[in-house]
Amino acid sequence: VTFAGTAVIGATFLALSAPRHLWSQAGWIDNSWQVPENRADKAGKILAEILVQRVQGHRPVTLIGYSMGARVIMVCLTHLAEMGPKGQGIIETAVVMGTPFSADPAKWESAASVVAHRL
């Protein structure tokens, strides 16, 4: 009887604690920071694709952004750098303030490689 009682209590505890643990760990999927960060990354790639199409003509482009807008710009610049020669000569100047972007120097060098004047 003691073993059966222990097994029932253990199974009940597991049944109640496992969903609670999963629920607490699933919070990162739609937290208030991850959603805008993912949207900014998507917007940056879309902006790069549009700039490569030269919808703005062949004039130099200046990009200015703050916070998530600055992240959009940095993702755009790194995406342009990944495109190679096709992504060169489009951006004249980029200004990013308070960007929630990586501090990795390699990523910043990659982004700066497609900016003609100043990042």
C-alpha positions as CSV (number, residue, x, y, z in Angstrom):
1,V,0.0,0.0,0.0
2,T,2.9,2.4,0.7
3,F,4.5,1.8,-2.6
4,A,1.1,2.3,-4.5
5,G,0.5,5.5,-2.5
6,T,3.9,6.9,-3.3
7,A,3.5,6.0,-7.0
8,V,0.1,7.8,-7.1
9,I,1.5,10.9,-5.4
10,G,4.5,10.9,-7.7
11,A,2.4,10.5,-10.8
12,T,0.1,13.3,-9.7
13,F,3.0,15.6,-8.9
14,L,4.6,14.9,-12.3
15,A,1.3,15.5,-14.1
16,L,0.9,18.9,-12.5
17,S,4.5,20.1,-12.6
18,A,5.4,19.1,-16.2
19,P,2.8,21.4,-17.9
20,R,3.7,24.2,-15.5
21,H,7.4,23.9,-16.4
22,L,6.6,23.8,-20.1
23,W,4.4,26.8,-19.8
24,S,7.1,28.8,-18.0
25,Q,9.7,27.8,-20.6
26,A,7.4,28.7,-23.6
27,G,7.2,32.3,-22.6
28,W,10.2,33.2,-24.8
29,I,8.3,32.4,-27.9
30,D,6.0,35.5,-27.8
31,N,7.7,37.7,-25.2
32,S,7.5,41.4,-25.6
33,W,11.1,41.7,-26.8
34,Q,11.5,38.7,-29.2
35,V,8.5,39.6,-31.3
36,P,9.7,43.1,-32.3
37,E,13.2,41.8,-32.7
38,N,12.0,39.1,-35.2
39,R,9.9,41.7,-37.1
40,A,12.9,44.1,-37.3
41,D,15.1,41.4,-38.7
42,K,12.4,40.6,-41.4
43,A,12.0,44.3,-42.2
44,G,15.7,44.7,-42.5
45,K,15.9,41.9,-45.1
46,I,12.9,43.3,-47.0
47,L,14.5,46.8,-47.0
48,A,17.7,45.4,-48.4
49,E,15.8,43.6,-51.2
50,I,13.9,46.8,-52.1
51,L,17.1,48.9,-52.1
52,V,18.8,46.4,-54.4
53,Q,15.9,46.8,-56.9
54,R,16.8,50.5,-57.0
55,V,13.2,51.6,-56.6
56,Q,14.6,54.9,-55.3
57,G,16.6,55.4,-58.5
58,H,20.3,55.6,-58.6
59,R,20.6,58.3,-55.9
60,P,22.6,57.7,-52.8
61,V,20.5,56.7,-49.7
62,T,20.9,57.8,-46.1
63,L,19.4,55.6,-43.5
64,I,18.7,56.9,-39.9
65,G,17.2,54.8,-37.1
66,Y,16.8,54.6,-33.4
67,S,16.2,51.5,-31.3
68,M,14.4,48.8,-33.4
69,G,14.7,51.0,-36.4
70,A,18.4,51.0,-36.0
71,R,18.3,47.2,-35.8
72,V,16.3,47.2,-39.1
73,I,19.1,49.3,-40.6
74,M,21.9,47.0,-39.3
75,V,20.2,43.9,-40.6
76,C,19.7,45.6,-43.9
77,L,23.4,46.5,-44.1
78,T,24.6,43.0,-43.2
79,H,22.1,41.5,-45.8
80,L,23.4,43.9,-48.4
81,A,27.0,42.9,-47.6
82,E,26.0,39.2,-48.0
83,M,24.8,40.0,-51.5
84,G,28.3,41.0,-52.6
85,P,28.8,43.5,-55.5
86,K,25.0,43.8,-56.0
87,G,24.7,45.3,-52.5
88,Q,27.5,47.9,-53.0
89,G,27.1,51.6,-53.9
90,I,23.5,52.0,-52.6
91,I,24.0,53.4,-49.1
92,E,25.9,56.7,-48.6
93,T,25.4,57.2,-44.9
94,A,23.8,55.2,-42.1
95,V,23.1,56.5,-38.6
96,V,22.1,54.1,-35.9
97,M,21.4,55.2,-32.3
98,G,20.6,52.9,-29.4
99,T,20.6,49.8,-31.5
100,P,19.8,46.4,-30.0
101,F,22.3,44.8,-32.4
102,S,25.3,42.6,-31.7
103,A,28.5,44.3,-30.6
104,D,30.5,41.8,-32.6
105,P,33.2,43.8,-34.5
106,A,33.0,41.4,-37.5
107,K,29.3,42.1,-38.0
108,W,29.9,45.9,-37.8
109,E,32.7,45.7,-40.3
110,S,30.5,43.7,-42.6
111,A,27.7,46.3,-42.3
112,A,30.2,49.2,-42.8
113,S,31.6,47.6,-45.9
114,V,28.4,48.6,-47.9
115,V,28.3,52.1,-46.6
116,A,30.1,54.6,-48.8
117,H,30.7,57.4,-46.4
118,R,30.0,56.8,-42.7
119,L,28.3,54.4,-40.4
